[in-house]
């Protein structure tokens, strides 16, 4: 069994190189509380840490992580709802102005969704039930890309499930109202791990496109509310195969 000392050494580096050198930042966060500018729904995958990928400072980004970065459709408070309650807290209590759903390539959750094997034990049923949130995305991919290589279908499903989650976000009245009032913007991002690139869903083009990371372009993107009303048209055009 591998030990966890690497993380203790990492925390020491954080203390010496970050905490001790940023007393004003941490004093403000401690005394005034957090006021993050965005909520990110990301995958649990250890290769896709939102704080690392966006080089954020403490207090900038409110993060919810789950298997395959999914948002369930509207539900009332009848069950334990970890993802949804965190989203509600970020939007309604902290007042974030942006929600980013960030998927990624080589997602194990989406791969399992595509394989669609019958669960044989409790733990597999837990995962399968959760991944069922993106079943419509799987069906769309199988219908529109039949017989395509698995990698092509997987990438399409990873991206289609982001749109599924954006659509599900809009099913919550307290979210759609804020979006329609211009107080909240939704974004669909995709981390292309192989190429180290960040893509964003372009609702006019109906596809994910590599983001312009120059400052001017970033500001333009972040101010545009995104309503995922179009079907995802060009799955194959941005696949590496
Ligand atoms: Zn994943």
Boltz pocket constraint, residues with backbone or C-beta under 6 A from the ligand:
constraints:
  - pocket:
      binder: B
      contacts: [[A, 43], [A, 44], [A, 45], [A, 66], [A, 67], [A, 68], [A, 69], [A, 104], [A, 106], [A, 107], [A, 108], [A, 109], [A, 110]]
      max_distance: 6.0
